[in-house]
Amino acid sequence: MGNSHDDVLIIGGGIGGLVMALSLHQKGIPCRIFEAVQDLRAVGAGINLLPHAVKELDALGLISALDSVGIRTKDASYFNRFGQHIYTEPAGLDAGYQWPQFSIHRGDLQKVLLDAVLERLGRDAVMTGYRCTGTEQTEDSVTAHFVDADGNRLPPATGKVLIGADGIKSAIRSQFYPDEGDPIYSGLTIWRGVVPAKPFLSGANTIRAGWMSVGKIMVYPIRDNIDEQGNQLQNWVVTLERPRPETYDWNKPAAHEDFIEPFLDWHFDWLDVPELLRKTETPLVFPMVDRDPVPTWTFGRVTLMGDAAHPMYPRGSNGAGQSILDAKALALDLEEKGLTPAALQAYDRVRVEATSKVVLTNRVNPPDAILREVHERSGGKPFDRIEDVISVDEMASISQTYKRVAGFHQEQLGG
């Protein structure tokens, strides 16, 4: 393990790291993944894969595997807290894209990717229980140092370049930005959960309702026909204004009473929100945080990707998508320029700027800004006609502008 290898070291076996490995393998570039967790299990809840990300997963031959576990999203709808309809737009294939949008459990997506990595690269390509503590480089190689779960030192690994795909608590990033401190708290806390429930609306809709100051919820199905009753596995995300928590903890179990009160009278014709929340066995809570964009992720033979590079608010269904775009861009540059610092710099020049725009837009005007405009203009009260509050053109413009910034407008994808 300690011998110098002419390969790529990938630190982190999450979505970004696994897609990175598959992309490199497709180009004939050897790589190894080192993951801190001993057992890669399903954690978290649902995510959306937008068409620009699905395009790249299609190029890796994964569409049928995604179809076997996820749901092709048909549309996205916005409502106020009274259940009044604000706006609906088609999604994925229904919006004229050449690629679908998927609503999927993060654990299901990770398993699809991990299975593909193990099948294509072999079991030796993934080392679990290896937590990276830092890196050191020479002119022509880079070495990663590791410990196990108990802090005991493990053999180091040496390769030509190293990619830090080790998430928001990235040890690689903190090596190069040691004074950065905690991620920045947004003033908002998120609760999320998954629960069996009947299909609603189109049966493949992503709904957003309310607004942060009074309670905002997003709900979408992530697995179809999970039982004899025709239920789907529904994923929900609640966002509320809250003081900064004392500690940042991801995927921590939460009590229903911590977040349910604002939603107790949200009984819509098509969805009973408090019932959905109450039926959820283990809600999770985590702070909504990001980091200010940094000027570079690349230091010699080391670079960053995904949440290690550009943690962003989960408000545009776009975090996983941007890490998949990172993987595509970086694999291309490594293919063209070899396993060199120049390849990492070429990737850095394009992706730092692109993702910085997404991070900043997610703070100010992600798609759910439509809800903010309606809430503020209506004074948080019911409306008679949505056209008296905001025009359809203005709502479409908010949505289309975000798609351009995030890189998944139809014109950008050629379909």
C-alpha positions in Angstrom: 0.0 0.0 0.0 2.9 2.4 0.8 4.5 2.0 -2.6 4.2 4.8 -5.1 1.3 4.2 -7.6 0.7 6.0 -10.9 -3.0 6.5 -10.0 -5.5 8.9 -8.5 -6.3 8.8 -4.8 -9.9 9.7 -4.0 -10.7 10.6 -0.4 -14.3 9.9 0.3 -16.8 7.3 -0.9 -19.9 9.5 -1.1 -21.7 10.4 -4.3 -19.0 12.6 -5.7 -16.1 10.2 -4.9 -17.9 7.2 -6.4 -18.9 9.1 -9.6 -15.3 10.3 -9.8 -14.0 6.7 -9.7 -16.5 5.6 -12.4 -15.6 8.5 -14.6 -11.8 7.8 -14.3 -12.3 4.1 -14.9 -14.3 4.8 -18.1 -11.2 6.7 -19.3 -8.8 4.0 -18.4 -7.3 6.0 -15.5 -6.6 3.9 -12.4 -7.8 5.1 -9.0 -8.5 4.0 -5.4 -11.2 5.3 -3.0 -10.5 5.7 0.7 -13.6 6.1 2.9 -13.6 6.9 6.6 -16.7 4.8 7.4 -16.2 1.1 7.8 -19.6 0.1 6.4 -21.1 2.2 3.6 -24.8 2.1 4.6 -27.8 4.1 3.5 -27.9 7.4 5.4 -29.8 10.6 4.9 -33.0 11.0 3.0 -34.1 11.9 -0.5 -32.4 14.0 -3.1 -33.2 15.2 -6.6 -30.9 14.5 -9.5 -31.5 17.2 -12.1 -31.1 16.6 -15.9 -27.5 17.9 -16.1 -26.4 15.4 -13.5 -28.5 12.5 -15.0 -26.8 13.3 -18.4 -23.5 12.4 -16.8 -24.8 9.3 -15.1 -26.3 8.2 -18.4 -22.9 8.5 -20.0 -21.7 6.1 -17.2 -24.5 3.6 -18.2 -26.5 4.0 -15.0 -30.0 5.0 -16.1 -31.6 1.5 -15.8 -30.1 1.1 -12.3 -31.5 4.5 -11.3 -34.9 3.6 -12.8 -34.9 0.4 -10.6 -34.7 2.4 -7.4 -35.8 6.0 -8.1 -38.8 7.9 -9.5 -38.7 10.0 -12.7 -39.9 13.5 -11.6 -42.7 14.8 -13.7 -43.3 18.3 -12.3 -42.5 20.8 -9.6 -45.3 22.8 -7.8 -45.4 25.7 -5.4 -48.2 26.4 -2.8 -48.7 28.8 0.0 -49.3 27.6 3.6 -53.0 27.5 3.0 -52.5 25.0 0.2 -53.4 27.5 -2.5 -51.6 26.7 -5.8 -49.0 29.2 -6.9 -47.2 27.7 -9.8 -46.3 24.4 -11.5 -43.7 23.7 -14.1 -42.8 20.4 -15.8 -39.6 18.6 -14.9 -37.1 16.3 -16.7 -38.5 14.6 -19.8 -41.8 16.3 -19.3 -40.0 19.7 -19.6 -38.4 18.7 -22.9 -35.0 17.6 -21.6 -33.3 14.7 -23.2 -32.6 13.3 -19.7 -35.0 12.6 -16.9 -34.9 14.2 -13.4 -34.8 11.6 -10.6 -36.2 11.8 -7.1 -34.2 9.1 -5.2 -33.1 8.1 -1.7 -29.5 9.2 -1.2 -28.7 5.7 0.1 -30.2 4.1 -3.0 -28.2 6.3 -5.2 -25.0 5.6 -3.2 -25.7 1.8 -3.5 -26.2 2.1 -7.3 -22.8 3.9 -7.6 -21.0 1.7 -5.1 -22.2 -1.5 -6.8 -21.0 -0.1 -10.2 -17.6 0.7 -8.7 -17.2 -2.7 -7.1 -18.3 -4.4 -10.3 -16.2 -2.4 -12.7 -13.1 -1.5 -10.7 -13.0 -4.6 -8.3 -13.3 -4.8 -4.6 -9.7 -3.7 -4.0 -10.6 -0.2 -5.4 -12.5 0.7 -2.2 -10.8 0.9 1.2 -13.3 1.4 4.0 -12.4 2.4 7.6 -9.6 4.7 6.3 -10.0 8.2 7.6 -7.6 10.6 6.0 -5.8 12.9 8.4 -3.7 14.9 5.8 -1.5 14.8 2.8 2.1 15.5 1.8 3.6 15.8 -1.6 6.8 15.7 -3.6 7.4 17.0 -7.0 5.9 14.0 -8.7 3.7 12.3 -6.1 1.2 12.8 -3.2 0.8 10.7 -0.1 -2.3 10.4 2.1 -2.1 9.5 5.8 -4.9 7.6 7.5 -6.2 6.4 10.8 -8.9 3.9 11.7 -12.0 4.5 13.7 -10.0 4.2 17.0 -7.3 6.7 15.8 -4.7 4.0 15.1 -2.4 4.8 12.2 -3.0 2.8 9.0 -0.5 2.4 6.1 -0.3 5.6 3.9 -1.1 5.6 0.2 0.8 7.3 -2.5 -0.4 8.3 -6.0 0.0 10.9 -8.7 -2.9 13.2 -7.7 -5.3 13.3 -4.8 -9.0 14.4 -4.8 -10.6 15.5 -1.6 -14.2 14.3 -1.9 -14.5 14.1 1.9 -17.5 16.3 2.5 -18.4 19.4 4.4 -16.0 18.4 7.3 -13.2 17.8 4.8 -9.8 17.1 6.4 -8.2 17.9 3.1 -9.7 21.4 2.9 -8.9 22.2 6.5 -5.2 21.3 5.8 -5.1 24.1 3.2 -7.6 26.5 4.9 -6.7 25.9 8.6 -8.3 29.0 9.9 -11.7 28.7 8.1 -13.6 27.5 11.2 -17.1 26.1 11.1 -19.4 26.3 8.1 -21.6 29.4 8.1 -25.0 29.1 9.7 -27.9 30.5 7.6 -30.3 31.2 10.4 -32.3 28.2 9.2 -32.6 24.7 10.5 -33.8 21.7 8.5 -35.7 18.6 9.6 -36.2 15.8 7.2 -37.6 12.3 7.0 -39.0 9.5 4.9 -42.4 7.9 5.4 -44.8 5.6 3.5 -47.8 7.6 2.2 -50.2 7.6 -0.7 -49.2 9.3 -4.0 -50.4 12.9 -4.4 -50.9 15.2 -7.4 -49.1 13.7 -10.4 -47.5 10.9 -8.2 -44.1 12.2 -9.3 -44.3 15.9 -8.1 -41.8 17.9 -6.1 -43.9 20.3 -4.0 -42.7 23.3 -2.0 -45.1 25.1 0.3 -45.1 28.0 2.8 -42.1 30.1 3.6 -39.3 30.0 6.2 -40.8 32.6 8.6 -44.1 30.7 8.9 -42.7 27.2 8.0 -41.7 25.8 4.7 -42.0 22.2 3.6 -40.8 20.3 0.5 -42.3 16.9 -0.2 -41.6 14.4 -3.0 -41.8 10.6 -3.6 -38.5 8.7 -3.8 -39.6 5.0 -4.2 -42.7 3.7 -5.9 -45.1 0.9 -4.9 -43.4 0.0 -1.7 -46.2 -2.1 -0.2 -49.5 -3.9 -1.0 -51.4 -0.6 -0.4 -49.8 1.2 -3.3 -47.9 3.6 -1.0 -44.8 5.5 -2.1 -41.8 6.3 0.1 -42.3 10.1 0.6 -39.4 12.4 1.4 -40.1 15.6 3.3 -37.9 18.5 4.2 -39.0 21.2 6.8 -37.2 24.5 7.1 -37.7 26.9 10.0 -35.9 30.0 11.3 -34.0 29.0 14.4 -31.0 30.3 16.5 -27.6 28.9 15.7 -27.3 25.4 17.3 -24.5 24.9 19.8 -23.0 22.1 17.8 -23.2 21.2 14.1 -24.4 17.7 13.8 -25.5 16.0 10.6 -28.2 13.3 10.5 -29.0 13.7 14.2 -32.4 12.2 15.3 -35.0 14.8 16.3 -38.3 15.0 18.2 -41.5 15.8 16.3 -42.4 18.6 18.8 -39.2 20.5 17.8 -40.7 21.4 14.4 -44.3 20.3 13.9 -46.2 23.2 15.5 -46.2 25.6 12.5 -47.7 22.9 10.3 -50.6 21.6 12.6 -53.3 23.2 10.5 -51.8 22.4 7.1 -54.6 20.0 5.9 -54.6 20.3 2.2 -57.1 18.5 -0.2 -54.2 16.6 -1.6 -51.9 16.2 1.4 -52.3 16.2 5.2 -49.0 17.7 6.3 -49.1 17.1 10.1 -50.2 13.5 9.5 -47.2 13.0 7.2 -44.8 14.5 9.8 -46.3 12.6 12.7 -46.1 9.2 10.9 -42.4 9.6 10.3 -40.5 7.3 12.7 -37.1 9.0 12.9 -36.9 12.6 11.7 -33.4 14.0 11.3 -32.3 17.5 12.1 -29.3 19.4 10.7 -28.3 23.1 10.4 -28.5 24.7 7.0 -25.0 25.8 6.4 -22.6 26.6 3.6 -19.2 28.2 3.2 -18.0 31.3 1.5 -16.5 30.4 -1.9 -12.7 30.2 -1.9 -10.4 31.4 -4.7 -8.9 27.9 -5.3 -9.3 24.3 -4.4 -6.0 23.1 -5.9 -2.7 22.9 -4.2 0.0 21.2 -6.3 -1.2 17.6 -6.7 -4.3 17.9 -4.5 -7.7 19.3 -5.3 -11.2 19.3 -3.8 -14.6 18.4 -5.2 -18.3 18.2 -4.0 -19.2 19.4 -0.5 -15.5 19.6 0.4 -15.1 22.2 -2.3 -18.4 24.1 -2.4 -20.9 23.3 0.4 -24.2 25.0 -0.5 -27.6 25.4 0.9 -29.9 22.5 -0.1 -32.3 24.8 -1.8 -32.0 24.2 -5.5 -31.9 20.3 -5.5 -28.4 20.8 -6.7 -25.7 19.8 -4.3 -25.2 16.2 -5.5 -25.6 17.5 -9.1 -22.7 19.9 -8.8 -20.4 17.2 -7.4 -21.3 15.0 -10.4 -20.4 17.9 -12.7 -17.1 18.3 -10.8 -16.3 14.6 -11.5 -17.0 14.9 -15.2 -14.9 18.0 -15.6 -12.0 16.7 -13.5 -11.9 13.3 -15.3 -11.8 15.1 -18.7 -8.9 17.3 -17.6 -7.0 14.4 -16.2 -7.5 12.5 -19.5 -6.3 15.4 -21.5 -3.4 16.7 -19.4 -2.4 13.5 -17.5 -2.1 13.1 -13.8 -0.5 16.5 -13.3 -1.0 19.7 -11.4 -1.8 21.3 -14.7 -4.9 19.1 -15.1 -6.1 20.1 -11.6 -5.5 23.8 -12.4 -7.6 23.5 -15.6 -10.5 21.9 -13.6 -10.1 24.5 -10.9 -10.3 27.5 -13.3 -13.7 26.3 -14.6 -15.4 24.7 -11.6 -14.5 27.2 -8.8 -16.2 30.0 -10.7 -19.2 28.0 -11.8 -20.0 26.6 -8.3 -19.3 29.9 -6.5 -22.2 31.3 -8.5 -24.5 28.5 -7.4 -23.4 28.8 -3.8 -24.2 32.5 -3.8 -27.5 32.1 -5.8 -28.7 29.4 -3.3 -28.3 32.0 -0.6 -30.4 34.7 -2.4 -32.5 33.5 -5.3 -32.9 29.7 -5.6 -36.2 28.4 -7.1 -38.1 28.7 -3.8 -37.7 32.5 -4.0 -41.0 32.2 -5.8 -42.5 31.3 -2.3 -40.7 34.3 -0.7 -42.2 36.7 -3.3 -45.7 35.4 -2.8 -45.4 35.4 1.0 -44.1 38.9 1.2 -46.4 40.4 -1.4 -49.6 38.7 0.0 -48.6 39.6 3.6 -48.7 35.9 4.3 -52.5 35.8 3.7 -54.7 33.8 1.3 -55.1 35.4 -2.2 -58.0 35.4 -4.5 -56.0 35.2 -7.7 -52.3 34.4 -7.9 -52.0 36.8 -10.9 -52.9 39.7 -8.6 -49.9 38.8 -6.5 -47.2 37.8 -9.1 -47.3 37.2 -12.8 -46.6 33.7 -14.2 -43.8 35.3 -16.3 -42.0 36.6 -13.2 -42.2 33.1 -11.6 -41.0 31.5 -14.7 -38.1 34.0 -14.9 -37.0 33.1 -11.3 -37.0 29.5 -12.2 -35.2 29.9 -15.6 -32.5 32.2 -14.2 -31.6 29.6 -11.6 -31.4 26.8 -14.2 -28.9 28.9 -16.2 -26.8 29.6 -13.1 -26.8 25.9 -12.1 -26.1 24.8 -15.6 -29.2 22.8 -16.4 -31.2 25.1 -18.7 -32.5 23.3 -21.7 -30.4 25.5 -24.0 -27.2 24.5 -22.1 -27.9 20.7 -22.3 -29.0 20.7 -26.0 -32.4 19.3 -25.2 
